[in-house]
Amino acid sequence: MERKEMIYQLSNYGYSKATLEAMPTRDLVQLLKKNSKDRILEFLKMAGSEKQVEIASDNTSEYIGRELENISRAVAREEIDFLVLYKAIEKIFFFYGLNEATELVLSQVSDKHYKQITQITELIYRSYQESLLEEIEELCREYPPEEQYEQMKIYSKKREDISFLRDTIQTIKKNNNQTRLTKISQLKFEIIHDYFPDSLYENYEEYYEDEDKKNEIIERIMSLTNAYRKSVLKNKKIVVLRNIEAVLLRDRDRENEEKTLIKHYTKKFAEIVNSEDELAFSMLLKESLDSLDERDVKKIIDNFDLSNNPILQQRYNILMRNHKPK
């Protein structure tokens, strides 16, 4: 922690900024540590009097005290026992937010580890936040995707309030709430989908215009064609992008199917032309015209010299002249 930050923290605790700025850095460090310990005692006192949570028949104060001892032992080793440290810090987050937990953890840390453990504590806090959000998302797994997105948007905005996230998890798990809330979200979506389809986009615009989803679709479109510039696609709505992708995929599938059919009929015509079977030639020509565009059939026949067989040439000319494209 830099000197400026220490002065800022202590000034928030009521110390005169002018007095703090006049103090040597070493004295600032000691004052901050003493102040932190005093606040820790207050936290523990409050925990014992206000929090009624019990873990393994111990009260909160004893529970936190045990985890602080684990932290102290973990950092006192020649090499920090990070596994023990991580587990202990995460358990403290069951009861406290980032600032309070950091002060508790740092009370067990020597000066040389101060910065490192501060960073580790915040890292674990962010990981703990994400684990709570992931648990909520899992509890909402049966929601329609649009509704799940809307709900997680609300919870994500409250990520700094881990008490709210924990309470949310407990509320959803309580009694039959998960099933009931799932049914409500499904019912809401079904009503909009079935009776107000024109307002789907309006109700779930952020879901449909999710930037990550949009970028994924754009990348897939760019892999299918060079007909669009990425900047042009980014200005289009996701519903339009999905339609473009669907058309391109249909075209690709049709093109692949046509290539397979062209290969198949080229082989068949080669066999029949060589055998000079006029009836088989006529039947195959009709079949190929039903399966392929006339243009593709002409390309196939151009591979063969029908001038050596006037009858095949005549049948070909008659059938092509009388063919009526679908």
Backbone bond lengths (Angstrom), bond angles and torsions (degrees), N, CA, C in turn:
res aa  C-N    CA-C-N  psi(-1)  N-CA   C-N-CA  omega(-1)  CA-C   N-CA-C  phi
1 M - - - 1.465 - - 1.526 109.58 -
2 E 1.316 117.30 130.83 1.449 121.26 -178.86 1.533 110.71 -75.85
3 R 1.340 115.19 159.56 1.460 121.26 -178.10 1.532 110.71 -56.62
4 K 1.335 115.94 -44.53 1.459 120.21 -178.14 1.532 110.57 -59.32
5 E 1.321 116.75 -39.27 1.456 120.43 -179.28 1.524 111.21 -69.96
6 M 1.349 116.77 -38.62 1.467 119.86 177.59 1.524 110.63 -61.41
7 I 1.339 116.51 -42.92 1.464 120.32 179.22 1.524 110.17 -63.30
8 Y 1.325 115.68 -40.60 1.464 119.83 179.43 1.531 111.19 -62.45
9 Q 1.355 116.16 -44.79 1.465 120.38 -179.74 1.527 111.15 -63.10
10 L 1.311 116.44 -46.93 1.465 119.83 -177.56 1.525 111.66 -67.91
11 S 1.322 117.19 -35.50 1.473 119.24 178.36 1.522 110.26 -63.93
12 N 1.328 117.33 -29.66 1.466 121.13 176.01 1.521 111.69 -68.68
13 Y 1.343 116.44 -21.75 1.463 120.96 179.05 1.526 111.95 -89.52
14 G 1.350 117.09 4.11 1.462 119.98 174.75 1.519 115.49 105.03
15 Y 1.326 117.83 -0.86 1.461 120.09 178.74 1.529 110.52 -77.48
16 S 1.319 115.69 148.66 1.455 120.76 179.22 1.525 109.93 -68.81
17 K 1.321 116.18 129.98 1.460 120.40 -179.42 1.528 111.05 -63.88
18 A 1.322 116.40 -38.56 1.469 120.52 179.89 1.521 110.55 -63.25
19 T 1.345 116.49 -42.79 1.468 120.83 178.64 1.521 110.46 -63.25
20 L 1.323 116.71 -43.88 1.467 121.64 -178.98 1.524 111.26 -62.76
21 E 1.324 117.09 -42.24 1.467 120.38 -178.56 1.529 111.49 -66.30
22 A 1.325 116.44 -23.78 1.466 119.79 179.41 1.528 112.52 -84.32
23 M 1.317 117.89 -13.34 1.461 121.91 -176.77 1.530 111.32 -81.13
24 P 1.342 117.33 146.58 1.466 120.62 173.63 1.537 109.91 -64.28
25 T 1.298 116.73 154.92 1.456 121.19 -177.85 1.527 111.49 -59.17
26 R 1.346 116.55 -40.31 1.467 119.90 -179.76 1.519 111.42 -58.78
27 D 1.349 116.14 -41.88 1.463 120.25 -179.75 1.533 110.71 -68.07
28 L 1.325 115.90 -34.81 1.464 119.47 177.79 1.530 110.43 -62.46
29 V 1.341 114.70 -41.90 1.469 119.84 179.89 1.524 110.24 -61.37
30 Q 1.319 116.39 -46.81 1.463 120.23 -178.44 1.523 111.39 -64.50
31 L 1.333 115.87 -40.57 1.455 119.83 -179.63 1.529 110.12 -65.25
32 L 1.321 116.37 -40.75 1.449 119.96 179.60 1.522 110.93 -64.47
33 K 1.322 115.87 -41.74 1.467 119.03 179.29 1.525 110.71 -65.79
34 K 1.350 116.89 -42.03 1.465 119.58 179.05 1.522 110.42 -63.66
35 N 1.322 115.42 -43.63 1.458 119.53 179.89 1.517 110.98 -62.97
36 S 1.336 115.77 -38.97 1.459 119.94 178.95 1.526 110.67 -63.63
37 K 1.329 116.05 -43.26 1.471 119.48 -179.99 1.526 111.05 -63.27
38 D 1.339 115.72 -38.96 1.458 119.19 178.46 1.526 110.51 -62.84
39 R 1.306 115.68 -40.92 1.463 119.55 179.70 1.532 110.74 -68.86
40 I 1.337 115.41 -33.68 1.463 119.53 177.97 1.523 110.26 -61.42
41 L 1.316 115.30 -43.13 1.461 119.49 178.98 1.526 110.12 -61.04
42 E 1.322 115.54 -39.14 1.464 119.83 178.20 1.524 110.67 -65.02
43 F 1.351 115.32 -42.76 1.463 119.27 179.27 1.521 111.02 -61.12
44 L 1.339 115.50 -45.42 1.451 119.67 -177.98 1.529 111.16 -65.72
45 K 1.334 115.03 -37.27 1.464 119.08 178.26 1.525 109.84 -64.72
46 M 1.341 115.74 -43.78 1.457 120.23 178.58 1.525 110.70 -64.72
47 A 1.332 115.58 -39.13 1.464 119.39 -179.83 1.511 110.74 -61.94
48 G 1.333 114.68 -40.06 1.454 117.81 -178.73 1.510 113.17 -71.34
49 S 1.345 116.26 -29.40 1.468 119.06 -175.99 1.520 113.35 -94.55
50 E 1.361 116.97 -32.81 1.454 119.80 -173.40 1.515 113.23 -103.24
51 K 1.325 118.38 -37.07 1.460 119.85 -178.21 1.524 109.33 -85.14
52 Q 1.281 116.80 128.28 1.456 121.70 -178.01 1.526 112.08 -102.72
53 V 1.370 116.16 8.62 1.457 119.98 -178.11 1.513 110.20 -69.24
54 E 1.305 116.71 134.28 1.449 121.63 176.15 1.514 109.56 -120.89
55 I 1.320 116.94 136.19 1.448 122.28 178.02 1.523 107.65 -125.43
56 A 1.323 114.53 119.50 1.467 120.68 -179.24 1.518 110.65 52.33
57 S 1.348 116.94 42.17 1.469 125.78 176.33 1.530 113.30 68.00
58 D 1.346 119.81 5.35 1.472 121.78 175.05 1.513 108.69 -95.19
59 N 1.338 118.16 148.86 1.460 118.29 174.37 1.526 109.09 -79.63
60 T 1.316 115.63 170.71 1.460 120.69 -173.34 1.519 112.15 -60.14
61 S 1.312 116.85 -42.08 1.464 120.74 -178.20 1.524 111.14 -59.76
62 E 1.315 116.45 -44.01 1.467 120.38 179.48 1.528 110.75 -67.89
63 Y 1.325 115.21 -38.17 1.465 120.35 179.37 1.520 110.53 -62.13
64 I 1.346 115.77 -49.46 1.462 120.05 179.48 1.526 110.53 -63.39
65 G 1.324 115.94 -40.48 1.467 119.72 179.11 1.521 111.81 -58.71
66 R 1.339 115.88 -40.07 1.465 119.96 179.74 1.533 110.78 -66.08
67 E 1.325 116.86 -40.22 1.464 119.28 179.28 1.525 111.25 -69.49
68 L 1.327 117.41 -33.16 1.464 120.35 176.40 1.524 110.74 -65.62
69 E 1.331 116.49 -36.61 1.468 120.14 175.78 1.528 110.66 -64.28
70 N 1.329 116.21 -39.35 1.467 120.22 177.18 1.526 111.02 -62.33
71 I 1.327 115.43 -40.35 1.466 119.75 178.55 1.524 110.34 -65.06
72 S 1.314 115.84 -44.92 1.464 120.78 -179.58 1.520 111.12 -58.89
73 R 1.333 117.03 -43.59 1.467 120.12 179.56 1.524 111.13 -69.07
74 A 1.318 116.41 -36.31 1.471 120.20 -177.40 1.521 111.74 -65.52
75 V 1.350 117.12 -38.70 1.469 120.14 -177.58 1.519 112.51 -89.39
76 A 1.327 117.28 -11.75 1.459 120.42 -179.18 1.528 111.92 -81.94
77 R 1.320 117.16 -14.05 1.458 121.56 -179.77 1.526 110.27 -69.80
78 E 1.322 114.75 162.27 1.467 119.68 177.89 1.532 109.81 -60.04
79 E 1.333 115.27 -40.47 1.460 121.21 171.83 1.527 107.61 -119.14
80 I 1.321 116.22 128.72 1.465 120.63 -176.50 1.523 110.85 -58.13
81 D 1.323 116.01 133.61 1.463 121.23 175.51 1.535 107.24 -85.25
82 F 1.323 115.73 90.13 1.468 120.35 -172.44 1.524 111.94 -66.37
83 L 1.315 118.26 -33.06 1.464 120.44 -178.88 1.526 110.45 -62.77
84 V 1.335 116.32 -48.63 1.471 120.84 178.16 1.527 109.97 -63.53
85 L 1.344 115.24 -42.56 1.467 120.62 -179.24 1.529 111.02 -60.02
86 Y 1.321 117.25 -48.31 1.464 121.28 -178.61 1.526 111.12 -59.94
87 K 1.346 116.36 -47.39 1.460 120.44 -177.78 1.520 111.64 -61.83
88 A 1.338 116.31 -42.48 1.466 120.56 -178.15 1.525 111.46 -66.65
89 I 1.328 116.33 -43.13 1.471 120.02 -179.39 1.527 110.23 -65.12
90 E 1.314 116.67 -41.93 1.467 119.77 -179.80 1.525 110.91 -61.82
91 K 1.334 116.99 -38.74 1.468 119.85 179.28 1.526 111.63 -64.94
92 I 1.335 116.58 -32.62 1.464 120.04 177.95 1.523 110.68 -66.32
93 F 1.342 115.62 -31.72 1.459 119.48 178.78 1.523 112.13 -68.86
94 F 1.334 117.19 -11.23 1.465 119.63 174.79 1.532 110.58 -64.05
95 F 1.346 115.24 -21.43 1.467 120.24 -173.59 1.521 114.26 -120.94
96 Y 1.348 117.62 -25.49 1.452 120.25 -172.98 1.519 112.26 -129.43
97 G 1.346 114.33 155.17 1.452 120.26 174.52 1.514 110.83 -79.84
98 L 1.339 116.62 -172.33 1.459 121.15 -172.80 1.521 112.78 -63.11
99 N 1.327 117.65 -49.84 1.467 119.92 -174.98 1.523 111.94 -63.72
100 E 1.345 115.97 -47.05 1.463 119.16 -178.72 1.532 110.99 -65.54
101 A 1.318 116.58 -43.11 1.464 120.60 -179.37 1.522 110.86 -64.41
102 T 1.331 116.59 -40.17 1.474 120.15 179.12 1.518 110.88 -60.89
103 E 1.321 116.31 -42.60 1.472 119.32 178.92 1.519 111.38 -64.07
104 L 1.330 116.03 -40.34 1.462 119.36 177.27 1.524 111.15 -61.90
105 V 1.309 116.30 -46.58 1.473 120.86 -177.57 1.522 110.65 -64.65
106 L 1.336 116.71 -45.05 1.465 120.38 -176.26 1.524 112.78 -67.98
107 S 1.316 117.32 -18.15 1.474 119.58 177.05 1.522 111.26 -66.32
108 Q 1.333 117.25 -17.03 1.457 121.41 -178.17 1.529 112.45 -104.43
109 V 1.347 116.68 7.80 1.462 120.69 -169.52 1.521 111.25 -116.00
110 S 1.328 116.42 139.00 1.460 120.80 176.49 1.526 109.93 -76.85
111 D 1.329 115.33 165.65 1.464 120.13 -175.27 1.523 112.43 -58.23
112 K 1.324 117.34 -37.24 1.472 119.74 -174.51 1.541 112.27 -67.69
113 H 1.339 116.54 -22.27 1.470 120.25 179.92 1.531 112.60 -102.10
114 Y 1.345 116.27 1.90 1.461 120.66 -171.27 1.526 112.32 -55.56
115 K 1.331 116.49 -53.28 1.461 121.00 -176.56 1.527 111.26 -66.68
116 Q 1.336 116.36 -43.62 1.466 120.59 -177.30 1.530 111.37 -62.55
117 I 1.335 116.07 -45.13 1.460 119.28 -177.47 1.524 111.32 -71.00
118 T 1.341 116.89 -31.75 1.466 120.14 174.58 1.519 110.38 -60.06
119 Q 1.329 115.87 -45.40 1.466 120.49 179.45 1.529 111.53 -65.56
120 I 1.330 115.74 -41.75 1.469 120.31 179.56 1.521 110.46 -63.04
121 T 1.333 116.54 -42.34 1.464 121.02 -179.50 1.523 111.16 -60.79
122 E 1.336 116.17 -43.98 1.463 118.83 179.19 1.527 110.89 -66.90
123 L 1.334 116.28 -38.14 1.469 120.08 178.35 1.527 110.70 -60.73
124 I 1.328 116.09 -44.75 1.464 120.61 179.60 1.526 110.39 -65.68
125 Y 1.335 115.66 -37.13 1.464 120.07 178.26 1.530 110.84 -61.66
126 R 1.341 116.19 -45.27 1.469 119.98 179.41 1.531 110.25 -63.80
127 S 1.312 115.55 -39.26 1.466 119.49 178.33 1.527 110.58 -65.17
128 Y 1.331 115.91 -39.10 1.467 120.70 179.26 1.526 110.74 -65.99
129 Q 1.350 116.14 -40.37 1.461 120.18 175.33 1.527 110.54 -56.01
130 E 1.330 115.25 -49.03 1.467 120.04 -177.60 1.527 111.41 -63.49
131 S 1.326 116.52 -37.21 1.466 119.58 179.78 1.530 110.67 -65.08
132 L 1.352 116.93 -36.79 1.469 120.69 177.16 1.527 110.62 -67.09
133 L 1.338 115.71 -42.86 1.463 119.60 178.92 1.528 111.10 -65.41
134 E 1.325 116.73 -38.29 1.465 120.60 177.58 1.526 110.93 -64.53
135 E 1.341 115.94 -37.43 1.467 119.32 178.67 1.528 110.51 -66.73
136 I 1.336 116.44 -40.65 1.467 119.75 177.31 1.524 110.12 -63.52
137 E 1.332 116.04 -43.09 1.468 119.86 179.29 1.526 111.42 -61.08
138 E 1.317 116.00 -38.36 1.463 120.16 177.94 1.525 110.43 -66.50
139 L 1.330 117.10 -37.88 1.461 120.50 178.27 1.534 111.19 -67.64
140 C 1.339 116.20 -22.21 1.474 121.03 179.01 1.529 111.45 -100.78
141 R 1.313 117.82 17.97 1.473 121.31 -171.64 1.527 112.90 -63.97
142 E 1.348 118.07 -25.76 1.464 120.45 -178.33 1.518 112.45 -89.50
143 Y 1.330 117.27 -0.45 1.461 120.07 176.94 1.534 108.89 -68.83
144 P 1.326 118.18 151.65 1.469 118.93 168.78 1.530 108.27 -56.68
145 P 1.329 118.68 143.86 1.474 120.67 -176.99 1.523 113.52 -51.01
146 E 1.337 116.13 -39.55 1.467 119.74 -179.38 1.529 111.22 -64.04
147 E 1.338 116.10 -41.87 1.460 120.70 -179.68 1.532 110.79 -71.32
148 Q 1.316 116.35 -39.19 1.465 119.48 177.83 1.533 110.39 -60.92
149 Y 1.315 116.15 -42.36 1.465 120.74 178.46 1.528 110.39 -59.92
150 E 1.341 116.37 -45.78 1.464 120.42 -179.35 1.521 111.39 -61.60
151 Q 1.327 116.52 -43.07 1.460 120.67 -179.79 1.525 111.58 -65.58
152 M 1.337 116.67 -45.52 1.464 119.88 -177.60 1.520 111.38 -67.55
153 K 1.321 116.73 -26.99 1.465 119.93 175.80 1.525 110.03 -62.92
154 I 1.335 116.21 -40.12 1.469 120.98 178.32 1.522 110.53 -65.83
155 Y 1.333 116.25 -47.90 1.460 119.76 -177.75 1.524 111.90 -66.84
156 S 1.316 117.24 -35.90 1.468 120.43 -179.69 1.525 111.25 -64.46
157 K 1.331 115.99 -34.98 1.466 119.49 178.03 1.530 111.67 -68.57
158 K 1.341 115.67 -18.74 1.475 120.30 -179.59 1.532 111.30 -103.99
159 R 1.333 116.31 20.28 1.467 119.48 -173.99 1.535 112.92 -60.97
160 E 1.328 117.11 -27.42 1.462 119.26 -179.63 1.524 112.31 -74.66
161 D 1.313 116.63 -17.19 1.469 121.13 179.84 1.529 108.43 -99.12
162 I 1.333 116.17 81.50 1.469 118.89 -175.24 1.529 111.75 -68.72
163 S 1.326 116.83 -24.08 1.467 118.82 175.30 1.520 109.74 -63.98
164 F 1.327 115.72 -41.08 1.462 120.60 177.61 1.525 110.16 -63.15
165 L 1.332 117.22 -43.23 1.461 120.96 -179.66 1.529 110.57 -63.88
166 R 1.341 116.96 -44.11 1.474 120.11 178.94 1.524 110.59 -63.36
167 D 1.338 115.77 -43.30 1.473 119.48 179.72 1.532 110.79 -63.42
168 T 1.338 115.36 -37.45 1.466 119.78 178.49 1.524 110.50 -61.62
169 I 1.321 115.72 -45.03 1.471 120.62 179.88 1.527 110.17 -60.40
170 Q 1.321 115.99 -46.07 1.462 119.48 -179.22 1.526 111.60 -65.21
171 T 1.334 116.04 -38.25 1.464 120.22 179.48 1.521 110.81 -64.39
172 I 1.349 116.07 -44.57 1.465 119.71 -179.29 1.526 110.66 -64.66
173 K 1.325 116.01 -38.36 1.470 120.42 -177.82 1.529 112.34 -74.21
174 K 1.324 116.08 -23.67 1.457 120.75 -172.65 1.526 111.88 -65.66
175 N 1.318 114.93 137.47 1.468 122.25 178.27 1.527 110.63 49.11
176 N 1.323 116.05 -124.51 1.465 120.25 -178.21 1.523 110.79 -112.60
177 N 1.335 115.97 27.84 1.463 120.33 -172.71 1.521 113.42 -63.88
178 Q 1.335 117.24 -38.98 1.458 119.27 -177.80 1.529 111.13 -59.98
179 T 1.325 115.56 -47.31 1.472 119.76 179.11 1.523 110.96 -63.87
180 R 1.324 116.19 -42.24 1.468 120.44 -177.84 1.526 110.90 -65.30
181 L 1.333 117.14 -44.92 1.460 120.55 -179.59 1.526 111.53 -67.09
182 T 1.335 115.60 -35.42 1.470 119.28 177.29 1.515 110.49 -62.99
183 K 1.318 116.38 -44.02 1.467 120.29 179.65 1.517 111.42 -63.62
184 I 1.324 116.05 -39.75 1.471 120.15 179.26 1.523 110.43 -62.73
185 S 1.334 116.96 -44.95 1.467 120.58 -178.66 1.524 110.74 -66.50
186 Q 1.335 116.39 -38.08 1.471 120.03 178.59 1.528 110.50 -66.85
187 L 1.325 115.18 -41.51 1.462 119.72 -179.64 1.528 110.82 -63.93
188 K 1.307 116.24 -43.93 1.461 120.49 179.65 1.529 110.42 -59.12
189 F 1.328 115.88 -47.42 1.463 119.38 -178.69 1.532 111.26 -64.40
190 E 1.328 115.82 -42.84 1.466 119.39 -178.96 1.527 111.99 -62.31
191 I 1.332 116.34 -38.80 1.474 120.14 179.05 1.527 110.36 -62.44
192 I 1.335 115.46 -46.42 1.468 119.04 179.48 1.525 110.73 -65.69
193 H 1.337 115.33 -44.22 1.471 120.54 -177.09 1.528 111.95 -64.33
194 D 1.330 116.20 -42.55 1.468 120.17 -174.00 1.521 113.71 -85.62
195 Y 1.325 117.24 -35.17 1.464 120.19 -172.82 1.530 114.20 -108.64
196 F 1.336 116.73 -23.34 1.455 120.11 179.81 1.528 110.47 -132.40
197 P 1.338 117.21 53.52 1.471 120.13 -175.65 1.522 113.43 -58.38
198 D 1.338 116.54 -29.62 1.465 119.69 -179.64 1.527 112.08 -68.51
199 S 1.334 116.91 -18.30 1.470 119.59 -178.52 1.529 112.43 -101.61
200 L 1.330 116.73 5.99 1.468 119.77 178.53 1.525 111.05 -56.35
201 Y 1.326 115.13 -50.04 1.464 119.73 -178.38 1.525 110.60 -61.25
202 E 1.322 116.09 -41.40 1.458 120.45 -179.21 1.526 111.60 -62.81
203 N 1.335 116.35 -40.73 1.466 120.62 -177.87 1.529 113.21 -74.84
204 Y 1.327 116.41 -30.85 1.469 119.71 -174.97 1.527 111.54 -125.48
205 E 1.332 115.13 37.51 1.468 119.54 -174.33 1.529 112.00 -58.39
206 E 1.323 117.39 -43.09 1.472 119.56 -177.79 1.518 111.52 -64.02
207 Y 1.328 116.12 -35.78 1.470 119.72 176.94 1.523 110.02 -65.35
208 Y 1.323 116.00 -47.75 1.463 119.66 -177.24 1.519 112.19 -70.12
209 E 1.323 116.75 -27.09 1.462 120.19 -179.33 1.530 112.15 -103.57
210 D 1.315 116.19 21.00 1.457 119.97 178.26 1.532 109.77 -55.05
211 E 1.327 116.11 126.40 1.465 121.19 -172.82 1.525 112.39 -61.26
212 D 1.317 116.61 -40.41 1.469 119.45 -179.73 1.526 110.75 -64.55
213 K 1.334 115.90 -44.07 1.475 119.58 178.90 1.534 110.33 -62.52
214 K 1.338 115.01 -43.08 1.463 119.46 -179.55 1.527 110.44 -60.50
215 N 1.323 117.00 -44.69 1.466 120.61 -179.30 1.522 111.72 -64.31
216 E 1.339 116.36 -36.46 1.469 119.67 178.04 1.524 110.71 -63.25
217 I 1.343 116.11 -44.15 1.468 120.10 179.67 1.526 110.63 -64.84
218 I 1.339 116.02 -42.49 1.468 119.99 179.78 1.523 110.99 -60.64
219 E 1.335 116.71 -42.62 1.464 119.87 178.87 1.526 111.20 -62.13
220 R 1.327 116.21 -39.00 1.468 119.28 179.42 1.538 110.56 -67.63
221 I 1.347 116.17 -39.15 1.467 119.60 178.28 1.530 110.16 -63.96
222 M 1.346 116.20 -43.83 1.461 120.44 -179.52 1.525 111.98 -62.92
223 S 1.336 116.16 -28.62 1.465 119.29 178.49 1.528 112.18 -77.57
224 L 1.344 115.66 -16.86 1.465 120.39 -178.20 1.524 113.07 -95.30
225 T 1.345 116.44 -25.93 1.463 119.27 -176.01 1.522 110.85 -155.10
226 N 1.331 115.24 156.00 1.467 121.47 174.08 1.530 110.81 -105.43
227 A 1.312 115.69 14.57 1.463 120.42 -174.01 1.535 112.81 -77.14
228 Y 1.332 118.24 -15.33 1.465 121.29 -176.34 1.528 110.82 -121.03
229 R 1.324 115.28 146.04 1.468 120.12 169.31 1.528 108.02 -89.43
230 K 1.312 115.64 145.22 1.468 119.84 -177.65 1.525 111.28 -59.90
231 S 1.317 117.59 -39.08 1.472 120.87 -178.81 1.528 110.95 -61.77
232 V 1.342 116.78 -34.44 1.468 121.00 178.23 1.521 110.30 -69.04
233 L 1.335 116.42 -43.20 1.467 120.88 -179.38 1.522 111.80 -64.53
234 K 1.335 117.15 -36.36 1.469 120.36 -178.48 1.519 112.55 -63.18
235 N 1.321 116.70 -23.83 1.466 120.66 -179.83 1.521 113.34 -86.34
236 K 1.324 116.22 -2.99 1.465 120.12 -179.51 1.524 110.46 -94.58
237 K 1.331 116.42 151.62 1.461 121.80 176.51 1.528 109.58 -70.14
238 I 1.331 115.21 154.94 1.459 119.73 -178.58 1.526 111.52 -60.73
239 V 1.345 116.75 -37.00 1.464 119.18 -179.66 1.531 110.37 -61.60
240 V 1.324 117.36 -35.79 1.469 121.34 177.07 1.520 110.13 -70.16
241 L 1.327 116.01 -42.33 1.467 120.21 179.89 1.529 110.63 -61.83
242 R 1.333 115.88 -39.73 1.470 118.85 179.27 1.536 110.53 -63.81
243 N 1.315 117.12 -38.73 1.460 120.47 178.42 1.518 111.49 -65.75
244 I 1.332 116.18 -41.53 1.472 120.60 177.50 1.529 110.01 -61.26
245 E 1.328 115.76 -45.75 1.468 119.59 -179.96 1.525 110.96 -62.57
246 A 1.339 116.41 -41.64 1.471 120.16 -179.10 1.525 111.13 -61.90
247 V 1.334 116.24 -42.84 1.469 120.30 178.95 1.526 110.38 -64.13
248 L 1.321 116.74 -44.20 1.468 120.69 -179.76 1.522 111.61 -63.58
249 L 1.331 116.32 -38.84 1.463 119.80 178.83 1.527 111.07 -66.94
250 R 1.353 116.03 -39.83 1.462 118.92 177.19 1.526 110.96 -63.79
251 D 1.339 115.39 -41.37 1.466 119.49 178.19 1.522 111.19 -63.45
252 R 1.321 116.22 -41.35 1.464 119.92 179.71 1.521 111.09 -64.61
253 D 1.330 115.34 -44.50 1.469 118.78 179.73 1.526 111.14 -63.60
254 R 1.348 115.22 -40.89 1.465 119.02 179.30 1.534 110.56 -65.51
255 E 1.332 115.81 -39.20 1.462 119.94 179.26 1.534 110.85 -64.83
256 N 1.340 116.06 -41.71 1.466 119.43 178.33 1.536 110.97 -64.59
257 E 1.339 114.87 -40.29 1.462 119.07 178.91 1.528 110.88 -64.67
258 E 1.337 115.98 -40.99 1.463 120.43 179.59 1.528 111.28 -64.44
259 K 1.316 116.00 -39.90 1.469 119.51 178.48 1.526 110.67 -61.71
260 T 1.330 115.43 -41.27 1.467 119.80 178.78 1.529 110.98 -64.36
261 L 1.350 116.03 -43.14 1.467 120.31 -179.96 1.533 111.38 -66.94
262 I 1.333 116.64 -40.05 1.466 120.20 178.82 1.526 110.73 -61.53
263 K 1.313 115.57 -42.54 1.463 120.11 177.91 1.535 110.48 -62.79
264 H 1.338 114.73 -43.05 1.472 120.37 -179.41 1.532 111.11 -62.91
265 Y 1.348 118.34 -48.82 1.468 121.39 -176.46 1.524 112.08 -72.19
266 T 1.320 116.90 -30.99 1.469 119.34 176.12 1.530 110.40 -61.21
267 K 1.318 115.33 -42.60 1.471 119.71 179.00 1.532 110.75 -65.93
268 K 1.349 117.11 -42.98 1.468 121.04 -178.83 1.531 111.44 -65.30
269 F 1.348 116.75 -43.84 1.463 119.91 179.97 1.534 111.20 -63.95
270 A 1.328 116.03 -36.28 1.472 119.60 179.01 1.530 110.13 -60.71
271 E 1.339 116.01 -41.89 1.472 120.17 -179.60 1.537 110.80 -66.26
272 I 1.350 116.56 -43.21 1.468 120.77 -174.53 1.531 111.49 -74.17
273 V 1.327 116.90 -39.39 1.462 119.60 178.84 1.530 110.12 -62.69
274 N 1.315 115.04 -40.04 1.465 119.26 178.70 1.537 111.37 -66.03
275 S 1.333 116.42 -34.22 1.473 120.07 -179.03 1.525 112.01 -83.80
276 E 1.347 115.69 -13.85 1.467 122.07 -179.47 1.534 112.43 57.11
277 D 1.334 115.68 34.89 1.472 121.31 177.55 1.525 108.01 -85.08
278 E 1.332 116.58 100.93 1.457 121.63 -172.98 1.538 113.12 -64.99
279 L 1.336 116.26 -40.92 1.468 120.25 -179.63 1.528 110.85 -65.79
280 A 1.335 115.31 -46.57 1.473 120.08 179.01 1.521 110.62 -61.67
281 F 1.346 116.55 -37.01 1.467 121.65 178.38 1.529 110.29 -62.15
282 S 1.312 116.54 -45.80 1.474 120.83 -179.54 1.525 111.10 -63.18
283 M 1.327 116.46 -44.23 1.479 120.61 -179.02 1.534 110.80 -64.73
284 L 1.341 116.01 -42.28 1.461 119.02 -179.45 1.525 111.01 -67.71
285 L 1.339 116.68 -37.12 1.457 120.30 178.96 1.532 110.59 -63.04
286 K 1.331 117.22 -42.79 1.462 120.85 177.42 1.537 111.16 -62.47
287 E 1.321 114.48 -43.90 1.480 119.25 -179.85 1.525 111.09 -62.19
288 S 1.314 116.76 -43.67 1.472 120.08 -178.29 1.525 111.52 -66.32
289 L 1.354 116.23 -35.55 1.472 119.66 178.17 1.530 111.38 -68.40
290 D 1.336 117.38 -26.67 1.470 121.01 176.46 1.532 111.47 -76.43
291 S 1.336 116.11 -24.14 1.472 120.50 -174.79 1.523 113.56 -99.94
292 L 1.343 116.30 -27.57 1.458 120.44 -174.13 1.525 111.29 -125.65
293 D 1.313 115.50 163.54 1.464 119.82 171.81 1.525 108.76 -66.31
294 E 1.326 115.24 149.60 1.472 120.07 179.37 1.527 110.84 -56.64
295 R 1.324 116.55 -36.53 1.463 121.62 179.56 1.528 111.50 -58.06
296 D 1.344 115.76 -43.05 1.470 120.18 -178.73 1.528 111.32 -69.17
297 V 1.344 116.06 -36.62 1.467 119.46 179.27 1.531 110.14 -64.91
298 K 1.333 116.03 -41.78 1.465 119.97 178.29 1.526 110.92 -60.86
299 K 1.338 116.80 -39.72 1.466 120.17 179.29 1.529 110.95 -63.17
300 I 1.338 115.27 -38.76 1.471 119.44 179.19 1.532 109.72 -64.09
301 I 1.334 117.88 -48.59 1.469 122.12 -176.92 1.528 111.39 -65.70
302 D 1.342 116.35 -30.28 1.468 120.11 179.42 1.533 111.70 -62.72
303 N 1.332 115.97 -16.82 1.469 119.43 178.06 1.534 111.88 -74.33
304 F 1.332 116.00 -12.67 1.467 119.63 -175.38 1.534 110.41 -119.19
305 D 1.310 115.81 146.35 1.475 121.58 178.80 1.527 108.76 -94.61
306 L 1.346 116.18 96.83 1.465 120.88 -178.65 1.536 112.10 -81.15
307 S 1.347 117.50 -7.12 1.468 119.71 -178.13 1.527 112.30 -63.82
308 N 1.321 116.35 -21.64 1.469 119.93 178.35 1.518 111.75 -78.29
309 N 1.352 116.42 -11.94 1.464 119.97 178.89 1.531 108.07 -132.48
310 P 1.334 116.84 89.19 1.470 121.57 -175.79 1.521 113.81 -56.53
311 I 1.331 116.52 -32.80 1.476 118.67 -178.68 1.527 110.33 -67.87
312 L 1.352 116.65 -44.27 1.481 119.72 177.52 1.525 109.77 -63.01
313 Q 1.334 116.12 -39.73 1.454 119.86 179.93 1.528 110.42 -63.24
314 Q 1.327 115.72 -41.15 1.463 120.24 179.94 1.518 111.45 -65.71
315 R 1.325 116.54 -45.23 1.478 120.12 179.33 1.531 109.66 -61.66
316 Y 1.294 116.18 -41.49 1.474 120.68 178.77 1.525 110.92 -60.17
317 N 1.331 117.07 -47.23 1.463 121.20 -178.06 1.531 111.54 -63.24
318 I 1.321 115.90 -42.26 1.468 120.17 -178.67 1.527 110.93 -65.62
319 L 1.341 115.39 -48.11 1.480 119.27 -177.47 1.529 111.20 -64.62
320 M 1.311 118.03 -40.34 1.471 120.84 -179.23 1.547 109.72 -68.28
321 R 1.320 116.05 -35.76 1.463 119.80 -179.68 1.532 111.46 -69.33
322 N 1.303 115.36 -36.33 1.479 120.13 -177.47 1.533 113.37 -89.35
323 H 1.349 115.58 -7.47 1.477 118.21 -177.82 1.523 111.07 -70.04
324 K 1.310 114.22 131.89 1.461 120.82 177.86 1.540 108.54 -113.15
325 P 1.329 116.49 108.86 1.476 119.62 -179.04 1.521 110.92 -56.64
326 K 1.349 115.59 145.13 1.477 120.58 179.95 1.518 110.12 -76.52
